[in-house]
Amino acid sequence: MAENTDGLSKLLSALQRAVNDRPADAIDTELQAEPRRTALKDISSAPEVEAFRNELVDGLIRVDTVNRLLNLVALIIEHVVR
């Protein structure tokens, strides 16, 4: 019976050696790296957004200009997220 599976055993051993002896590639490097983490941050209360709000309310920025800018940003986001 062992004679019938000798070829298979030799093949599997050769494959295992080939896998173990190969040089590391980009996938191996990525798999061994620390996992990536994505942190989302609420920017609605950020100082920059608050300054923008204040300038808009104070009339330092035209409302129609802001609306055009925000519509453009929304359009870009819609196309990127798709």
Secondary structure, DSSP 8 states (H G I E B T S, - for coil): -HHHHHHHHHHHHHHHHHHHHS---HHHHHHHS----------TT-HHHHHHHHHHHTTSS-HHHHHHHHHHHHHHHHHHH-
